[in-house]
Amino acid sequence: MVDESSKTRLRQEIDRLKDENEVLKERLKQQESGLRQRTTGVNPVVDRLKSNQQQQNGLVLFGIALTEQLVLVAFVIALLFGFSFGYFLFSCNN
């Protein structure tokens, strides 16, 4: 059975670990806030590098911005139209 002195030692150790955990959490919050400040445009060198990077524009055809979804829908419609037209030509031949 555990005596009172070991219980108090365990409680003290638990309290010490809780305090240490709180200190570490506070340090982590400070580091995260420092990182957030650095990435939000405080650093002029990073801002210059970001402005020098090219913006990647999507594909534009006849003034319409083609997204991946729009291209897939157009492809399916073209397939349906092509097969129906081919079937029509095949049936006219017979």
Secondary structure by P-SEA (a helix, b strand, c coil): cccaaaaaaaaaaaaaaaaaaaaaaaaaaaaaaaaaaaaccccaaaaaaaaacccccccccccccccaaaaaaaaaaaaaaaaaaaaaaaaaac
